[in-house]
Amino acid sequence: MTEVTRRSVLRTLSAVPAAGIAAALPSMARAAEFSYKYGNNLPVTHPLNIRAQQAADRILKETNGRVEIKIFPNNQLGGDTDMLAQVRSGGIEFFTPSALVIATLVPVAAINAVGFAFSDYNQVWGAMDGKLGAHVREAIGKSRLYAFEKMWDNGFRQTTSSKAPVTSAKDMDGLKIRVPVSPLSISMFKGLGAAPASLQFSEVYSSLQTRIVDAQENPLPIIQVAKLYEVQKFCSLTNHIWDGYWFIANGRAWEKLPADLKTIVARAINEAGLQQRDDIKKLNETVVTDLQSKGLTINRPTSDSFRAKLREAGFYGEWKERFGAEAWGLLEQSVGKLA
């Protein structure tokens, strides 16, 4: 193979008119016309980052190098609050906040996290790919942000305990459980009769170990990675909250993209999101088996008693009023009557 040296390249370019030098260079070597930063809070090995990198590579190729997206995973650009502020100001162009994070800015975005609303993924995607998702996207758009059509998956949240399995709502009575700093989560567990304690995630393991709390709730992969099976005996697949990630863009940056490039970027991101959903589904299936092998006892309660208890406590009525009749009506179109 002929070696391409720096001298030979310079000699070739010296024979090219100045206006033609750019055309003589390989297309991918040119600076991108649109160079964007994308931040998130997940490890580089998480399915979200793997699929996002594939989307970025596809976008670079299909736009012939005009659009470049650089990914900054694992809170490299700050925490969720920091990145939300940055994507609004234009400091970064893309961000994937969970619905509960963006709800600090757009309250209706938390509606997918209503307790025991969704019984399965068919209901989740029917709602979030349908009218409810469109309603939330419109609300996000009023905050100088653009939300892509397809949400990415974070998973259903499950309950672990050191005391006993949670088989019905009555097992929540008086249960000291750690919950995130989220008004919706605190309200739900209080409605179930539990004693929720809002603690930072970094405190969860030690709090369970020292029995400051007896229980906690998180998606299965988090339970696995944080090794909570070392300080918990039971895992109840309560599916009490579903949460996902909105893939959002800075509104001004999005509007600057020509229509043909918008089409390429949106298609790549939305299709990657669909693939990531499948990844999370498969991951959850393997995690259950792994957690059982680590000593956790798994049980699968139905949602009936939990819903009945929340209805009796006035939880659904309160949050229907908070979210508004229109959004609540769209949720109930997918999941049935709640309030």
C-alpha angles and dihedrals in degrees: 000000000000111000114234107217129190089245093053091050092051091047090052094048092048088065093052121086112250093249090056099050094089090052091051093057121085109268096236091053092066121094111264116255088223116031113182137184122221120193132189140162100237132099117263090247094058115110089243092062094041092054093040090055090050089051091049091051091049092049092051090051099043093047090048091241096310095116120046123180118194115199123218107188134181099038093299089147095043137279127313094274091050094049093046089055091046095051090050093050095042096249085126126016103213136036136164109213120175114248090254091056097049088045088076085070101026107030096193089062089078093064092099087063096062106135116268091347097131122052096187145351093272088066092042096054093037088060102036095042089044139048098318092053091047090052091053093045090054090052091049089051090061089064095064091264134114118219118202117233100249122061118216120230128257094165141232117305118239134197127240127186141178093209109054141323117280103237100158141357092278089067089064092062108120093348111156101224132172114230132176120261093273125129091213093053093045091048092050096051092045088052089054091053095251126134103239120198119195108222133161112257091244088066097050101090096047092043091054092044093053093040095241080136128014099207145026139185131223142131113288097252090056091050088052099045094044090050092230088156086078091067101028132065105191135047118192116194093220095155085205097157132021118202133177142176124261110213101219136181134200105265097227093047091050093050091052092062114097114245095253092054092046088056093052095045095046093047093050094047096044094047091047088052091056090051091049090054090058090047092055092047091054092043092054091052092055093043093060091057092046094050090050089053088052091058104265115139109225125209133171115217122189120242098233099095092042093052091047092051093049091048091051091048091054093244096133093044092052095050094043086060092046096049095039132244095272097055092040091051091053090050092051091049087067103034106027131243115339107159 
